[in-house]
Amino acid sequence: MKTKHLVYASFIFVAIVSFSCSNNTIDADAKRLGDLTCKAMQLMKKVPSGDESVLAESQKLSQEAEALKNELEAKYTSDSDKTKLAEAIAKAISDCK
């Protein structure tokens, strides 16, 4: 149960970060965050299996998300950049497989 909550918290954290933060750079950053979100979504699928590695993966993902959040918050301060980033992230997440 604790693992499940940690995975959900990680996913929610990544999603919140994605909506709070030159086009090529924005697209690249959005792809990085989109990839993290996709990993979180894939990790959530493993929770019901009881796979013990899920907790370690979840912790690693949380650390990556925290580092990326700090980087993006410092990098994108204007409202227009945050809007562009949010749109690019939505597109990147829609490409999850």
C-alpha positions in Angstrom: 0.0 0.0 0.0 2.9 2.4 0.9 4.4 1.7 -2.5 1.2 2.4 -4.3 0.8 5.8 -2.5 4.5 6.7 -3.3 4.0 5.9 -7.0 0.8 8.0 -7.1 2.5 10.8 -5.3 5.4 10.7 -7.7 3.1 10.8 -10.7 1.1 13.7 -9.2 4.3 15.5 -8.4 5.5 15.2 -12.0 2.1 16.4 -13.3 2.0 19.4 -11.0 5.5 20.4 -12.0 4.6 20.1 -15.7 1.9 22.7 -15.3 3.7 25.2 -13.1 6.7 25.9 -15.3 13.3 29.7 -27.5 11.0 26.8 -28.8 13.7 24.2 -29.3 14.8 24.5 -25.7 11.2 24.4 -24.5 10.5 21.4 -26.7 13.6 19.6 -25.3 12.7 20.4 -21.7 9.1 19.3 -22.3 10.3 16.0 -23.8 12.4 15.4 -20.7 9.4 16.0 -18.4 7.1 14.1 -20.7 9.5 11.1 -20.5 9.5 11.3 -16.7 5.7 11.4 -16.8 5.5 8.4 -19.1 7.9 6.5 -16.8 5.6 7.3 -13.9 2.6 6.1 -15.8 4.4 2.8 -16.7 5.5 2.4 -13.1 1.9 2.8 -11.9 1.0 -0.2 -14.1 3.5 -2.3 -12.1 2.0 -1.5 -8.7 -0.7 -4.2 -8.7 1.8 -6.9 -9.6 3.5 -6.4 -6.2 6.9 -6.0 -7.9 9.3 -4.9 -5.1 11.5 -2.9 -7.5 8.6 -0.4 -7.9 9.5 1.4 -4.7 13.2 1.9 -5.7 12.1 3.0 -9.2 9.6 5.4 -7.7 12.2 7.0 -5.4 14.6 7.4 -8.3 11.9 9.0 -10.4 10.9 11.4 -7.6 14.5 12.5 -7.3 14.7 13.1 -11.1 11.4 15.0 -11.0 12.5 17.2 -8.1 15.8 18.1 -9.9 14.0 18.9 -13.2 11.3 20.9 -11.3 14.0 23.1 -9.8 15.7 23.5 -13.1 12.6 24.4 -15.0 11.3 26.8 -12.3 14.6 28.7 -12.5 14.7 28.6 -16.3 11.1 29.6 -17.2 9.9 32.6 -15.2 7.7 34.5 -17.7 4.1 33.6 -18.1 4.4 33.2 -21.8 7.3 30.7 -21.4 5.3 28.7 -18.8 2.4 28.6 -21.2 4.5 27.4 -24.1 6.2 24.8 -21.8 2.8 23.5 -20.6 1.6 23.1 -24.1 4.7 21.3 -25.2 4.5 19.0 -22.2 0.9 18.1 -22.9 2.0 17.2 -26.4 4.9 15.1 -25.1 2.7 13.3 -22.7 0.2 12.5 -25.4 2.9 10.7 -27.2 3.4 8.2 -24.3 3.4 4.6 -25.3 
